[in-house]
Amino acid sequence: MPPAPGDREARRKDVSEAVWHVLADKGFGGLTLRAVATAMGVSTGMLMHYFPTKRALITHALDLLEQRTAERPRRARPGAGLATVRAMLLDILPLTPGDVARNRIWVSSWDLSLADGELTTQQADRYTRLRSTIRPHLEAARDLGELPATADPEQLAATAVAFTHGLVVQALFDPGRFPGDVQITMLDDFLAATALPR
């Protein structure tokens, strides 16, 4: 018997917390209906009222990951230009335990996303949105003379995201070689190489 509408909404938060617990512990590779049901202490059959298929569970998990990423604490935006670009890119890097966990979950989702055309499109859209949030600050940096007048903010946003996500992957696989202070120095060096000399 499916849960009543009120009960369904009341349990949805519990379901999301259990999904997040499994993701943090095992990544997308370990995300199964059985694992989530075990984390909740319920039967797989009960959970199937919420997620009738594995695909529905994965879609919910990706939505949850995007929501938690959007709601995470962020650094103050110091003003127009490269200082804000720096703050935005620092927010992506795995510099805290929470950032490490969230990035590990994102990276674990890539295999699933690459194997599914619809999920591939959704992931590409996420990157498009990320670049679009950075681009105006690069435009401002160009207008302020922090970047060359010929700088292409669209291409620079793509380069900055590619650099930052490459650094994320290296830091996750080799944290001893890429601790927080090294990540920050590398990001600052990248931005300095992009900017006009002062």
N, C-alpha and C positions, 0 to 999 in steps of 0.2 A: 504494500500500500504506500503510495507516494506521500511525502510529508505535506501537511497543510501549508498554505501560502505563508502564514506568519512564522510557522516553524522553519520553513525553508529559508526565509530571510535571516532568521536568528542563527541558523546553522551555517549559513554561507561564510560568515567570518571564521568560524571554526574550521571549515573546509579549507579556506584560503591559508589559514595558519598552518594546517597540516601539510598542504602542498608546499608552502615555503620551507617548512622544516625538512621535508624530504629533499627539496632542491638544494638547500644549504648543506645537507649531509652527503648526498649522493649525486647531485647534478641531474641533468636531464636523462643521462644514461640509466639512472636508478629510479626514475619517475614512473611508477606503475600504479594502477588502481589498488593493488594489494598493499603496496608500500604506504600509500596515503591512508587507506583504511586502517592499517596497523597503527599508524601514527595517531589516528583519531580514536582508536579502540572500538571500531565499528566493523560491520561486515562489508565485504566488497559489494554485495547486493544492495545495501543501503546507499553506498557511495554512488552506485550506478544511477540513482535517481537524479544526481547532480551531473554526472559525466557518463552518459550511456556508451561512449567510445573512448578509446585511448586518445584519439585526435581531439576530442572535446576537452580532455584533461590537459593536453599539451597547449591548446589554444588558451585555456584559462591560465595556465602557468606562465605563458609568455606575456599575457595581459597583466598578470600580477607582478611579474618582474619589471615590466615597463612602468607600472604605477609606482612601485616602490623606488625605482630609480628616479622617477620624477619628483617624488616626495622626500628624497633624502636631503639632509642638511647640506647647504651650499655655502661657499665662500661669498663674502660681500663683493659686489661688483664695484670696483673703485672708480669707474668713470669711463668715458668713451676711449676707444683705442685698444692698444695692445695689452694694457694692464688688465682689462676685462677679459680679453682673449686668454691671457695667462690663467686667470682665476677659473674660467670655464674649463680649460684643459686640465688644470690641477684637480678639478672635481671628478674627472674621469679616471684618473690614475689610481691604482691600488695602494693608497698611502696609509689607510687605516684598516683594522680587521674587518669592519663592515664593508669597506670598499673592495677588499680582497675577496670576501665571500660573494658579493654581488657580481664582480667581474668573473669569478670562477663559474658562476651560474650562467652568465651570458655566453662565455666561451663554450661551455658544455652544450649550449643550445644550437650552436652553429651547424653541427652535423645534421641534426634534424631539419633545420631550416634549409640547408643545401639540398636535402633529399626530397623536398616537397615544394612544388612550384609556387603554391599560394603562400607558404611560409617564407620562401625566398623573396617574393615580392614584398611581403610585410617587413622583412628585415631590411631590404633595400630602401623602403619608405622611411624606416627609422633613421637610417644614415642620411637620407635626404633632409629630414627634419633637423637632425643634428647640425648638418652643414649650414642649413638656412638660419639657425640661431646664432652661429658664429660669424657668418658673412657680414651682417651689418656692422659689427664691431671692427672687422677688417676694413670695411669701407671707411669707417670713421678714422681708423688709424692712417689710412692713405690720405684722407682729407686733412688730418692733423700734421702730415709730413713725417709720420713715423715709418711709413713704407714708401717705396718709390712711387712716383706719379703713374708709372706704367703698370703697377701691380694689379693683378686680376684677383679680386676678392673671392670669386667663385672657385678658382683653381687653388688659391691659398687655403681656403676652408677645407677643400678636399685633401690637400697635402697635410694640413695640421691634424685632421682626423686620422688620416692614414698613419702619420708618425706616432700619434698618441696611442692608437690601438695596437700598433706594432710594439710599442714600449710596454703596454699592458700585458701582452702575451709573453714577452721576455721576462717581465717581472714575476708573472705567475709561475713560469716554469723554472726560473732561476733566481729566487728572491735573495739569495746570498750575494749574487753578482749585481742585482738591481734593487738595493734597499731604497727606502723613501728618499734619502738625501741625494742619492745618485739619480733617481728618476727626476727629481726637481732640477738638478743641475743640467741634466740632458735636455729637459724641456726649455730651460732658460737659454741654453746654448742654441737650441733650434730657433727660438724666437729672435735671439740676437743676430743669428745668421740671416734671418728673413728681413729684419729691420734695417733702416738706414743707419749708418754710423753716426754716433752723437759726438 
